[in-house]
Amino acid sequence: MHKIQELNIFVEVFVDKLLTFNPLYMSLFSGNHKATNFLAILILLITFSCSKEKDTVPAKIYHNTTSYFNGYYNANYLYKETIDRLEEQYDYPEQGFIQVVYYGTEDEIKSYDSDFETIIKKNDAVMFKHPNGNFIDNCRLLNGKSWFYRQNYSLAMENFNYMISEFPDSKFFADALFWTAKTHYMMENSEMTMTILDKGLINNDTVYISPDLMLEIALFKTKLEVEDKKYYEAAKTLSENIELLKNRGRKARAHFLLGQLYAELDEYPKSFENFSLVEKYSDDYDLTFKAKIKIARLYVDFQEGKDDDSEVYKYLTKLLKDEKNIEYQDQIYYEFAMLELKKGNRDMAINYLEQSIRANLSNQRQKALSYYKIGQIYFKDLQEYTTAQAYYDSAASVIQPDAPEYKEITTIAATLKDYITYLNTIHYQDSMIYLAGLPKDELDALISKIVAEEKKRKEEELTRQLAEMQNQNNNNFYNPQLQQFQNQNGGRRNQGGGGVWYFDNPTALSSGKVQFEQLWGKRKNEDDWRRSRKLSAFSVSKDPETQKQEEVVEVDSALLEKYGENYQYYKDIPQNDNDIKKANFKIEDAMYKLGQLYAQKLNEPDSAVKTFEALLDRYEDSEYTLQARYALYSLYQKAGNPIAEVHKNFILNEYPNTVYAYLIQGLDPNDLKEDEESFKFVYNGLFNAYTEQQYETSLGFSEFILSQPEYHDNPEIDLARLHYIRGMSYGYTGQKDSLTKILKYVIRNFPQSDVTPIAQRTLGFIENGSKQPGSKNGENQISLSEVNKNTGDLSDPNNPLYKGFTDKLKPTDKIFVLMYIDKNLVSKSDANAQISNFNKENFDQEKLKVFTFLYQQTHLLPYISSFSEMTIAQKYIKDFKGSQISKDILKTENEKIFYISHTNFKVAYGQKRMEDYIKYFENILSK
């Protein structure tokens, strides 16, 4: 009796499952004898299901049932499980917007590759064994999605396209279109992505879109809007669909993203609300804490008055005391610092930032931010550049290249390093000149004193080391000195206050580094580093130029013989007038560069003026007199100071026939005629001015040279480089149109110059990396095609016009045939219909698909996909040209048909260089 009941229960479940898949089964399960009917069906299934080709009702029942339960069901279950595990692995970014749907990195996908392969194999088995089942479209779609995640976008597209063409009535037709759009996105074909989304799905009333798919489209559309910085549209799209999310992880990330978007839009209440909801849905505390710290930042950014100030402190203090947040204390201290900075309390802010550094366990991003913020305070607010350099240097050592602050940090760190280098050079050479002026007995006595102090220090160091060794030998298992150190410093990362550990204090590190280098010089991190020690003398920073050359400069044998073991103390002291002259020139050079640094990079005109004035006071006839005078004239003129007239008159009276004089007077450089020596001065001055970032001066020099026809034939002139520097000088002074025009001139007229590729990259950045003022979505930008037009020999495969194209096929490259047709000559529907008819009549065995989309608003681009071999594509082109249809489609010589690899397509279509590729095809590939 129990067996019959169990059978009846099984039948009920089985029948219900069948009825959900095919109404055909309903007639077989009417009445009250389902168990009997079921047994009869089993017999029928066994009898009639031997062949996969049979199309009878029992065969269909068999194929549908076994294909679902034996194959597709298990494959789909494994797919969902794999995607869930992949999304759980998502590493939330330290900066930038969070992703709601995650596709994984290349390395992450490798760990799931076997799962996706299993899914594909199960589906392939279903499609082979049960070709008449109702789940072929499901299997195709699932295979395409699996290949998508495996990042094989060609095979993914092949499966999606097959389903679209073979199953137009499938309830998953819209899903296939959507995944095609996503695949185009991953292949960097943004225009096709948007075409499919807008015209194929969102604005297409003929396609049924399920609620689940509509949600996925909304999430993907949000992603695209965020990437396009359309934050208002992204927030609107996501907020309208977020309640439809059933997956808790995705819902938590969606609220986090909404919080970020509303914060970007300065909508504080909405941002606060969404960040607060993250904890409700998230099972990942890392994301929960990130939301909490975002709330803290909202408090800091939007707080007003003492009441709000109190709320921020309460919130941050609560986070700090929570044991779950021990590993996040560095971020909490950072928010305390931001609040203090907002209140103007720099000292407190620095204290909190140093606590943030001490509390940091492994968050390199946060450590870089804390160093960077302290460096900013010393650099911008306090103008203590030596201290600022230490923090910027620390930040530069840990900042990642993809961080938004990377360029600023590394640039300022390099600038401050130059600042310290120039200062040290001045101080060091001054010290050496001073020592050179001492009587010999005084100098010898001073050095003897230094040697004695050094010897004493070494003896004390040796005694200390022996004492340490003795302590270790006394107790191999217990080191009281080590224990004391651990007691003083242990657990320091979890403490809110206390002293700063030496190696977490950049100020102490910087000071120690300076003291070390004063004593030991620059040392490599290696064993026995003291054996090759080179001491610098008299507690003066080592000359940077000497430091650079130390390892290669030959030893002065005469000095070595004269001073013996004390040679290193005497070697940099000038021995004669020529040495003193060299030392003075190093000071002149460093002072001028320091003045330039103050004026152009540190934005300290007053310090620049003092430095240039000091240079002129100290050296009446300096090699930098003219440049320093002109710099002072410019600085005083900008400040409205009448002293500018003093320097102006000096230049006009003492250096009347110079470009500087003509620039001051606003005269045409054509009026300036100079001899060959003057030409060298001007030509060298051009490069020196550009190197020193004196862009107005470099423009004056370049215009003067170009105005002299006799100079154009001078073999010493590199006209391409001259024009490039002139263009870049315009760019740095904010004249972008002039920059673009000159770059195009260089590319067009000097194709063989080594500066041309640099000009092309610069122009490419202008066009693709930044938009013209007032342009929308890149409109009105000049394309590389226009720049390269009519450039060089078109039969030369190295022609710059062909940059990025290749005649080599990658193993996974697909081959397509494209047509390039004036949109005014034929309609899209007519082109599609005629090409499809041609394909069916002549290449039916290739199962070709046709997609036609608009290119540059001027041409139709029929896209015939895809060919298994190049020879077949070539035959297709030949046969098409010989057909009657060709006359209706390719009506003029301007209409083209050509083949293209997927690699070349990404360049030609993605960079809007289809015309360039056509020339490449006609002049290189088809020859």
BELRARA-V489086 format. One record per residue. N is the residue number from 1. NEAR is the number of other ideal C-beta (glycine too) atoms within 10 Angstrom. Layout:
# BELRARA-V489086
n;near
N;NEAR
N;NEAR
This chain:
# BELRARA-V489086
n;near
1;5
2;6
3;7
4;9
5;10
6;10
7;14
8;13
9;11
10;12
11;19
12;14
13;10
14;16
15;18
16;10
17;14
18;21
19;14
20;9
21;15
22;13
23;9
24;14
25;19
26;11
27;8
28;18
29;18
30;9
31;7
32;7
33;12
34;17
35;16
36;11
37;16
38;20
39;13
40;12
41;21
42;10
43;11
44;17
45;16
46;11
47;10
48;16
49;19
50;9
51;10
52;14
53;7
54;15
55;9
56;13
57;14
58;17
59;21
60;20
61;22
62;24
63;24
64;20
65;22
66;16
67;25
68;21
69;12
70;14
71;24
72;24
73;16
74;16
75;24
76;19
77;11
78;17
79;22
80;10
81;11
82;18
83;21
84;12
85;12
86;18
87;18
88;11
89;13
90;20
91;9
92;13
93;12
94;16
95;11
96;11
97;17
98;22
99;17
100;27
101;17
102;18
103;16
104;18
105;12
106;8
107;7
108;14
109;15
110;12
111;12
112;18
113;13
114;10
115;19
116;22
117;12
118;16
119;26
120;21
121;13
122;22
123;28
124;14
125;16
126;26
127;20
128;10
129;14
130;26
131;12
132;17
133;25
134;18
135;22
136;22
137;21
138;26
139;26
140;24
141;24
142;23
143;27
144;26
145;22
146;27
147;22
148;22
149;20
150;21
151;15
152;14
153;21
154;15
155;18
156;24
157;24
158;20
159;25
160;26
161;20
162;19
163;26
164;21
165;13
166;12
167;17
168;9
169;6
170;18
171;11
172;18
173;18
174;19
175;24
176;24
177;22
178;23
179;23
180;26
181;24
182;24
183;25
184;20
185;20
186;14
187;19
188;12
189;20
190;15
191;16
192;19
193;20
194;16
195;16
196;24
197;23
198;13
199;11
200;17
201;20
202;15
203;9
204;15
205;5
206;5
207;14
208;10
209;18
210;12
211;8
212;11
213;17
214;16
215;18
216;18
217;22
218;19
219;22
220;19
221;21
222;28
223;20
224;18
225;19
226;24
227;12
228;12
229;9
230;14
231;17
232;13
233;16
234;25
235;25
236;14
237;22
238;24
239;17
240;11
241;19
242;21
243;10
244;14
245;20
246;9
247;15
248;12
249;19
250;19
251;20
252;24
253;26
254;26
255;28
256;25
257;24
258;25
259;26
260;22
261;26
262;23
263;21
264;16
265;14
266;9
267;15
268;14
269;10
270;16
271;25
272;18
273;14
274;26
275;26
276;15
277;19
278;27
279;16
280;11
281;19
282;21
283;10
284;15
285;13
286;12
287;21
288;19
289;22
290;22
291;23
292;24
293;19
294;21
295;20
296;22
297;19
298;19
299;22
300;21
301;14
302;15
303;18
304;7
305;7
306;8
307;8
308;13
309;16
310;11
311;12
312;21
313;14
314;11
315;17
316;22
317;12
318;12
319;20
320;17
321;10
322;14
323;5
324;10
325;17
326;12
327;16
328;22
329;22
330;22
331;25
332;27
333;25
334;24
335;23
336;24
337;27
338;21
339;22
340;19
341;20
342;14
343;12
344;9
345;14
346;16
347;9
348;15
349;23
350;20
351;17
352;24
353;27
354;20
355;25
356;26
357;24
358;23
359;27
360;23
361;13
362;8
363;18
364;14
365;17
366;21
367;22
368;23
369;26
370;29
371;26
372;24
373;21
374;27
375;26
376;20
377;20
378;22
379;21
380;12
381;13
382;13
383;11
384;11
385;21
386;15
387;19
388;23
389;24
390;25
391;28
392;30
393;23
394;24
395;28
396;21
397;13
398;19
399;25
400;12
401;7
402;10
403;20
404;9
405;17
406;15
407;11
408;15
409;25
410;16
411;13
412;24
413;23
414;15
415;17
416;26
417;15
418;18
419;20
420;18
421;20
422;23
423;17
424;20
425;24
426;21
427;15
428;26
429;25
430;14
431;20
432;21
433;16
434;12
435;20
436;17
437;11
438;13
439;8
440;7
441;8
442;11
443;16
444;14
445;12
446;15
447;18
448;12
449;10
450;16
451;14
452;10
453;10
454;13
455;10
456;10
457;11
458;11
459;10
460;10
461;10
462;10
463;10
464;10
465;10
466;10
467;11
468;13
469;10
470;9
471;14
472;13
473;8
474;10
475;9
476;7
477;4
478;10
479;15
480;10
481;11
482;12
483;11
484;10
485;11
486;11
487;9
488;11
489;15
490;11
491;9
492;14
493;18
494;12
495;13
496;14
497;7
498;12
499;11
500;16
501;14
502;10
503;10
504;19
505;17
506;23
507;16
508;14
509;15
510;18
511;14
512;13
513;13
514;16
515;11
516;12
517;16
518;16
519;13
520;16
521;17
522;14
523;13
524;8
525;5
526;7
527;6
528;6
529;11
530;8
531;6
532;12
533;11
534;16
535;15
536;22
537;21
538;15
539;10
540;18
541;19
542;22
543;24
544;20
545;16
546;20
547;18
548;12
549;10
550;14
551;10
552;6
553;10
554;5
555;10
556;14
557;9
558;9
559;16
560;14
561;9
562;12
563;16
564;9
565;8
566;17
567;16
568;17
569;21
570;19
571;19
572;20
573;22
574;18
575;14
576;9
577;9
578;9
579;15
580;17
581;11
582;12
583;22
584;17
585;15
586;19
587;21
588;20
589;18
590;25
591;24
592;23
593;18
594;24
595;27
596;23
597;23
598;23
599;24
600;17
601;16
602;20
603;10
604;17
605;16
606;11
607;17
608;22
609;20
610;13
611;24
612;26
613;14
614;15
615;24
616;17
617;8
618;12
619;18
620;7
621;5
622;19
623;12
624;20
625;19
626;19
627;22
628;24
629;20
630;26
631;26
632;26
633;22
634;21
635;21
636;19
637;16
638;11
639;12
640;7
641;13
642;8
643;15
644;18
645;12
646;13
647;22
648;21
649;12
650;17
651;21
652;15
653;9
654;12
655;15
656;12
657;10
658;21
659;27
660;23
661;19
662;20
663;21
664;20
665;13
666;6
667;12
668;11
669;18
670;12
671;10
672;18
673;9
674;15
675;8
676;9
677;8
678;16
679;18
680;12
681;17
682;21
683;20
684;11
685;23
686;25
687;15
688;15
689;24
690;22
691;10
692;17
693;15
694;22
695;20
696;13
697;23
698;26
699;22
700;23
701;28
702;26
703;17
704;25
705;22
706;17
707;13
708;16
709;7
710;8
711;17
712;10
713;7
714;13
715;5
716;9
717;15
718;16
719;17
720;21
721;19
722;21
723;21
724;25
725;23
726;25
727;24
728;19
729;26
730;22
731;19
732;15
733;14
734;9
735;15
736;14
737;11
738;16
739;21
740;21
741;13
742;23
743;27
744;19
745;17
746;26
747;25
748;17
749;13
750;18
751;19
752;9
753;18
754;10
755;19
756;20
757;12
758;16
759;26
760;20
761;12
762;21
763;22
764;16
765;10
766;18
767;20
768;15
769;8
770;11
771;15
772;16
773;8
774;7
775;11
776;8
777;7
778;12
779;9
780;10
781;16
782;15
783;18
784;21
785;18
786;11
787;22
788;24
789;14
790;7
791;16
792;15
793;11
794;15
795;9
796;13
797;15
798;11
799;19
800;20
801;26
802;23
803;18
804;16
805;21
806;14
807;11
808;7
809;14
810;10
811;4
812;11
813;15
814;20
815;23
816;20
817;23
818;23
819;24
820;19
821;24
822;13
823;16
824;9
825;16
826;20
827;12
828;14
829;9
830;13
831;22
832;15
833;13
834;19
835;21
836;15
837;11
838;21
839;18
840;10
841;10
842;16
843;17
844;9
845;7
846;16
847;14
848;22
849;18
850;19
851;17
852;20
853;17
854;13
855;19
856;13
857;6
858;9
859;20
860;24
861;20
862;22
863;20
864;27
865;20
866;20
867;20
868;10
869;9
870;13
871;10
872;17
873;21
874;15
875;14
876;22
877;18
878;11
879;13
880;21
881;12
882;9
883;15
884;8
885;18
886;18
887;9
888;13
889;21
890;19
891;13
892;8
893;6
894;11
895;17
896;17
897;20
898;19
899;20
900;25
901;21
902;19
903;17
904;23
905;20
906;15
907;21
908;23
909;23
910;15
911;19
912;18
913;23
914;21
915;20
916;24
917;26
918;16
919;18
920;27
921;20
922;13
923;17
924;16
925;17
926;11
927;8
